[in-house]
């Protein structure tokens, strides 16, 4: 079975991108303690905090790679990471604060102990892969070392073998926290030690239809980190397009896996407007269309291969990408 990457979050745009229902409790982006990579990490805690990511296609197997820092609180009750099935059951891992391991659980019943302990209050990397089946499996690597290799029934009675979400939760005493960074999810096996990098726009192009709220440069009104409502691009005309150059990517000791284009937008009148967000790759436009709402939301376009070809991503293709916006009014 081939690896398929489905999504990621790295937090370095400095703005929470979760919609209502995908975030609860105490959730914040912070620059301290030092993130694993980039400028920000995600904090869950002050007793409780939960986030979730939708898994495209509701597959019967799911994988997630992430970096986590439990701060100074090894005595947190049970910060779990789990795959949530369409029928409500969970398969995943829960922290054992006595042994300092992640252990495997099927719908809140422990099925395997972790063998790799974490000895420092610092960032460490976790890879979790589960096959949901009566003859299923749960496998976990900590820092690249195999910690759980469970084979057995991972399909609770009455459950559907369909993963709907990946969940991260913090459950503990008041004042306890954990931090997350470089989250990637997909299917087909271990995803590897992944990094998520944010490439902000840094120049205009000849495709420049959208208007600017202030100033003369399109990129300069949308390049803020964190995102700002003080300046922006806008249009009230159908089929208007703007393309922006992006900061070059440094591929030193890295292999590109996929690219996601993001846009933060809203409609200021209830007139059934849509937004197309994506890229121009070597003259090939590749976008996803979204119906907009009257509240700011993030819209994304995921590409596991370069649409110009199609072909595998490489440094030259990423550096040549232009971020593309189109209006549908």
N, C-alpha and C positions, 0 to 999 in steps of 0.2 A: 504494500500500500504506500503510495507516494504521500509526502508531506504536502499539506495545503495550508497556507497561512490565510487567516480570515480577518484579523484585526489587531490593533495595538493601541497603547496609550503610553506617552512618555512625559506629559504634563508641562513641557517646556515652552508652551505658548502662555503659560501663567494664568490660565483661565479654566475653571471647571466646565467640562463639556457635557455633563450629565443632564438628561431631561428628567422631569418629574416621574417618579417611580423607579428610576435607576440609581437613586442615591437617598440615603436616610441617615438620621443620627448626626453625629459630629464628623464632618468631612471638610478638609481644608487643604489648600496648596501652600507649601512653606518652602523657604530657601534654607531653613535650618531644622534639624542638623543637616550637614552637607548632603545634598542629593547623591544618589548613586552616579548619575550622569546629568549633565546640563545644569540648569539653574533652579529647578523646582522638583519636589517630590510630593506625593499625596499622603496626607496624614488621616488616619482613622482613629477615633478614640474619644477621650474624656468620658469613658465608661462604655460607649457604643457608637459604632459607625459602620455602614454597609454600602458597597457599590456593586453594580452588576453590569456585565456586558452581554449583549445579544449574540448568540452563535448562529451564523447564517446556515440555513439548510437543515437544522435540527438533526445532526448526524448521530450515529450510534457509537461513535468514539470521539473523544475530545482531548485536547492537549493545551497546556498553558505553561508559559515560561515567565518568571518574574523575579525581581530582586526585592527583598524585604529586610527591614530593620525593626526589630522589636524594642528598640530604644533600651532603656535600663530595666524594663519590666518583664523579666522572665516569669514572673508569677501571674501573668495574665491568665484568666480562666481558660479560654479555649478559642483563640482566633482561628476560625476555619477558612479554608479555601475549598470550594466545591463546585461541581457541575450539577445544575438544577434541571431535572427532567420535565418534560411537558406535562406529566401527570403529578408533579409536585415532590417527587422523591429526590434525594441528594446522594452524590457519590464524591468523596473527596478526602481531604486531610485536615486533622485538627492538631493543634500544638499541645504537646505534653510538657507542662511547665516543670514537672519533677525531673524528668529524664532529658529535657531539652531536645526533643525530637518531634518531628511531624509523624503522626500515625494515620493509617488508612481506615476509613469508615464507609460503610454502605448504609445509608438512611439512618444515621446516628448509632449504628452498631459497629464497634471496632472489629476489623478483620485482620489487621496486621500492624505490628509495631515497627517504627522506624529504627534503623541501626546507626545512622550517622547523626552524631550530636553536634550542636552548635555551641562553642565555648566562649564566644566573645559577643558583646553587645555592639554589633556592627552589621553592615550590610552582608547578606548572603543570598546566593542564587538558588532557586527552586524550579525544577521541572516536574510537572505532574501530567501523566498520561493515563487515561482510563478507557477501557473497552466495555461497553454496557451490554452484558449478555449473561445468560445462565452459566456459560463457560467463558467468563470475562476475565478482566485483569485490571489491577491498579499498580502503576509503576511510578516511582519517585526517585529523582536524583537531587542531592544537596551538594552544591558546589561541584557538580559533575560526577560525584560519587554515588553509586547505587545505594539507596537507603531502604526502599521497599520494592519487592518483586512478588506481588500477590497474584495468584491465579485462583479463580473460584467464581462463585455466583455474585455478580454485581447488578443483577436485575431483580429488584424487589417484586414480590407477588403483586400482580395488577398494574405494574409500572410499564410505561412505554419506553423503549430503548431509543429515546430522542432527547438529546441535550438542547435545552433552550437558552440557558444563560450560564456564564461563569460568574461566581460570586466571591467577593472578598469581604470578610467581616471582622470586626473587633468586638470582643465581649470580655469585659474585665471590670476591675474596680475603678471608681472615679479617679481621674487623673492619669490613667494609663493610656498609652498610645502605641500604634505601630505605623511604619512608613513604607510606602510602596513606590516602585519605580520600574521603568522598562518592562511593561507588561505586554506580552504577545500571546495570542491564542490561535488555535487552528485544529487540524485533524491529521491522523496518519502516523503518529509517533512522536518521539521527543523533538522539540522545536529548536533546541540548542540554546546557547548563551547569547541572548539577543540584546541589542541596543535600539532605542527609538530616538531619532534625531529630528529636530524641528528646523526647517529651512525657510526663514521669513523672506518676503519679497524685498528686492533691493534696487529695482529699476523699472521704468516704464518700457513699453514696446510701441510699435506702430498701430496696434489694435487697442484703441483707447476711447470707446464710445461712452462709457459711463461718466457721469459728472462727479466733480469733487466738491465736498462741502466747504473746503478751504484750500488755499494754496494751488500750486500748479502741477504737482506730481501725484499720480494715482497711487503709486506704491507707498508714498509717505503718509497717506491717511489711513492705511491699513496694516502698517508694520509694527504697531506698538506691542510690547510684551510687558504686562498683561494687556489684553484687548481693551480698547477705549471706545466709548460712545461719543467722544467729543468731536471726532472728525471721521469721515466715511465716504464711500462711493455710493451713488444712487442713480436711478433712472426711472422714468415713468413711461418709457417707450418700449414696444415689443422688439425682440430680436436685436437688442443692443449687446455688444460684446466688449470685454476688456481682458487683456492678457498682461501678466506681470512676470518679469524676470525674477528668478529665485537665487538666493545665496548658494554659491557653489558648495558641493559636498566633498568632504575629505575622506577618501576611501582607504587611507593608510591602515593596513591590517584589518580590513573589513570586507565583507561580501554582501552586496545589496540583495535583499530578499523580496521586498515589495515597496510600493509607494502609495501613500494616501494623500489626496488633495482635500483641504478643508476650507469651508467658508462660514462665516458667522453673519447671519442676516435676519431681517424681518420685513414684513409688508406694513406700511403705515396706513393702508386703507383696505377694507375687506372686499377686494375686487378679484379674488381667485387668481392671484399671481403665482408664478412658479419661478424657480431658480435652477439653472443648469450650472453645476460646478464640476470642474475636472482639469484637464491639461491639454495643451497643444504640444505634441511630441513629434518633432521633425515634420510639422505640417499636418499631422493627423490629430484631429480633435476627438477627444474621448471624454464624455461627460455623463453624469447622472442627473436626472431632473427630479426636483422636489417641489411639492406643493408647500407654500410658505404659510406662516401664521403671523399674528400681530405681536408676537414676543420673540426676542432674540433666541435663536437656536443655532447649533452647529450642524452643518451638512457636509457629508464626506463622499469621496469617490475613491474606491479601493482598486488598486491595480497590481496583480501578482506578476504581471509581465508588461514590458514596454509595448504600448499599442502600436508603435511604429515598427512594424514587422509582421506579426508580433514577434518579440524576441526577449531573451533574458535581459534584466537590467544590468547596466554597467555604469561606471563613473561618468563617462562621456554623455550617455543618454540622460542621466539625472541632471548633469550640469546644463544640458541644452533644454530642459523642460521649461515650459511657460505655464503658469497658473492661469486658468481660463474661467471666466464668468459669462453667462448668457442670460438675458431676461426673456421671460415668457409672460406676456401681459394681454 
